Amino acid sequence: MAHTGNGKPGEKTGVKIVAQNKKATHDYFIEETFEAGIVLTGTEIKSIRAGKANLKDSYARVEHGEVFLHNLHISPYEAGNRFNHDPLRTRKLLLTRPEIRKLIGASREQGFSLVPLRLYLRGGFCKVELALARGKKNYDKRETIAKRDAAREIERAFRERQRA
């Protein structure tokens, strides 16, 4: 295997996104993001590598000085038979102590939530991109949609001027 320059020779360095929470950017203002490892069983990682995970309705919570991910749905592995896992079990996230302290302080503030944005594989390990987010009100959502539509109209007008 050719060496790509970053990482060890023979090591895969690409990122494969398994699941994304597209609704999160619509429902929340993203203040800060963290990369966390996730504690999985054997059949869970096999199912994730097959792309059978869903972040919809999932959230993270700090409990007893540790961070846990709730409602992450990982479909049972087809060849897992009796060793299969519970699809919606609570999973522990692996973060550094200073990151956990920061999340504890922020989660005590009113209006902050811990929302997973992406589940991906990097270097053979499963990672979760966790966001410290503040909920949007309905008028904020309408404003975001209006800005996006305006930017789209400007881009369309610019492209048509380029053609002429």
C-alpha positions as CSV (number, residue, x, y, z in Angstrom):
1,M,0.0,0.0,0.0
2,A,1.3,3.4,-0.9
3,H,2.3,5.9,1.8
4,T,0.2,9.1,1.6
5,G,2.5,11.2,3.8
6,N,0.2,11.7,6.9
7,G,0.0,8.9,9.4
8,K,1.9,5.6,9.4
9,P,2.7,3.6,6.3
10,G,-0.2,1.3,5.4
11,E,-2.6,3.1,7.6
12,K,-5.9,4.4,6.2
13,T,-6.3,8.1,6.9
14,G,-9.6,8.9,5.0
15,V,-12.8,9.8,6.7
16,K,-16.0,7.9,5.8
17,I,-19.2,9.7,7.0
18,V,-21.7,7.0,8.1
19,A,-24.5,9.2,9.3
20,Q,-25.3,13.0,9.5
21,N,-27.8,14.9,11.5
22,K,-28.9,17.4,8.8
23,K,-31.8,18.7,11.0
24,A,-29.4,19.9,13.7
25,T,-28.2,22.9,11.7
26,H,-31.8,23.8,11.0
27,D,-32.9,23.5,14.7
28,Y,-29.8,24.8,16.5
29,F,-27.2,27.5,16.4
30,I,-23.9,25.6,16.6
31,E,-21.6,27.3,19.1
32,E,-18.7,24.8,19.3
33,T,-17.9,21.3,18.1
34,F,-16.0,18.4,19.7
35,E,-14.7,15.1,18.3
36,A,-15.5,12.2,20.6
37,G,-14.7,8.5,20.4
38,I,-17.5,6.1,21.1
39,V,-17.5,2.8,23.1
40,L,-19.1,0.1,20.9
41,T,-19.5,-3.7,20.8
42,G,-18.2,-5.9,18.0
43,T,-21.5,-6.2,16.2
44,E,-22.1,-2.5,16.5
45,I,-18.9,-1.5,14.7
46,K,-19.6,-4.0,12.0
47,S,-23.0,-2.6,11.5
48,I,-21.6,1.0,11.4
49,R,-19.0,-0.1,8.8
50,A,-21.9,-1.4,6.7
51,G,-23.5,2.1,7.0
52,K,-26.5,1.1,9.2
53,A,-26.7,3.9,11.7
54,N,-29.1,6.8,12.2
55,L,-28.5,10.0,14.3
56,K,-32.1,11.3,14.0
57,D,-33.5,12.2,17.5
58,S,-30.2,11.4,19.2
59,Y,-28.7,13.6,21.9
60,A,-25.9,13.6,24.4
61,R,-26.0,14.1,28.2
62,V,-23.4,14.6,30.9
63,E,-24.0,12.1,33.7
64,H,-21.7,11.6,36.7
65,G,-18.8,13.3,35.0
66,E,-19.1,11.2,31.8
67,V,-20.8,11.9,28.5
68,F,-23.4,9.4,27.1
69,L,-25.1,9.3,23.7
70,H,-28.8,8.5,23.8
71,N,-31.1,7.3,21.0
72,L,-28.4,6.6,18.4
73,H,-29.9,3.8,16.3
74,I,-27.5,1.2,15.1
75,S,-29.3,-1.6,13.2
76,P,-28.5,-5.2,14.4
77,Y,-25.8,-6.8,12.4
78,E,-27.2,-9.4,10.0
79,A,-24.6,-12.1,10.8
80,G,-24.6,-11.3,14.6
81,N,-27.2,-14.0,15.7
82,R,-27.3,-14.2,19.5
83,F,-24.4,-11.8,20.0
84,N,-26.4,-8.9,18.5
85,H,-26.8,-5.6,20.4
86,D,-29.8,-3.5,21.5
87,P,-30.2,-0.9,18.6
88,L,-31.0,2.0,20.9
89,R,-28.8,1.4,23.9
90,T,-27.0,4.3,25.6
91,R,-23.4,4.5,24.5
92,K,-20.5,6.2,26.4
93,L,-18.5,8.9,24.6
94,L,-14.8,9.3,25.0
95,L,-13.7,12.9,25.6
96,T,-10.8,14.5,27.5
97,R,-11.3,15.7,31.1
98,P,-11.1,19.4,30.1
99,E,-13.6,18.9,27.3
100,I,-16.0,17.2,29.7
101,R,-15.6,20.0,32.3
102,K,-16.4,22.6,29.5
103,L,-19.5,20.6,28.5
104,I,-20.7,20.4,32.2
105,G,-20.4,24.1,32.6
106,A,-22.2,24.8,29.3
107,S,-24.9,22.3,29.8
108,R,-25.8,23.9,33.1
109,E,-26.4,27.2,31.2
110,Q,-30.0,27.7,30.1
111,G,-30.7,26.8,26.4
112,F,-27.6,24.7,25.6
113,S,-27.9,21.2,24.2
114,L,-25.4,18.5,23.2
115,V,-26.3,17.4,19.7
116,P,-24.4,14.9,17.6
117,L,-23.8,16.2,14.1
118,R,-21.9,13.4,12.3
119,L,-21.0,9.7,12.9
120,Y,-17.9,8.8,10.9
121,L,-15.0,6.3,10.6
122,R,-11.5,7.7,10.7
123,G,-8.3,5.6,10.8
124,G,-10.3,2.5,11.7
125,F,-12.1,4.1,14.6
126,C,-15.7,5.3,15.0
127,K,-16.0,9.0,15.9
128,V,-18.9,11.3,16.7
129,E,-18.8,15.1,16.1
130,L,-20.6,16.5,19.0
131,A,-21.9,20.1,19.0
132,L,-22.6,22.5,21.8
133,A,-25.7,24.1,20.4
134,R,-28.4,26.6,21.4
135,G,-32.0,26.0,20.2
136,K,-33.4,28.2,17.5
137,K,-36.8,29.9,17.8
138,N,-39.3,29.7,14.8
139,Y,-38.5,33.2,13.7
140,D,-34.8,32.3,13.6
141,K,-35.5,29.3,11.4
142,R,-37.5,31.5,9.0
143,E,-34.7,34.1,8.9
144,T,-32.1,31.4,8.1
145,I,-34.3,30.1,5.3
146,A,-34.8,33.6,3.9
147,K,-31.0,34.2,3.9
148,R,-30.4,31.0,2.2
149,D,-33.0,31.8,-0.5
150,A,-31.6,35.3,-1.0
151,A,-28.0,33.8,-1.4
152,R,-29.4,31.3,-4.0
153,E,-31.1,34.1,-5.9
154,I,-27.9,36.2,-6.0
155,E,-25.9,33.2,-7.2
156,R,-28.5,32.4,-9.9
157,A,-28.5,36.1,-11.1
158,F,-24.7,36.1,-11.1
159,R,-24.5,32.9,-13.2
160,E,-27.0,34.3,-15.8
161,R,-24.9,37.5,-16.1
162,Q,-21.8,35.4,-16.7
163,R,-23.6,33.6,-19.6
164,A,-24.6,36.9,-21.3
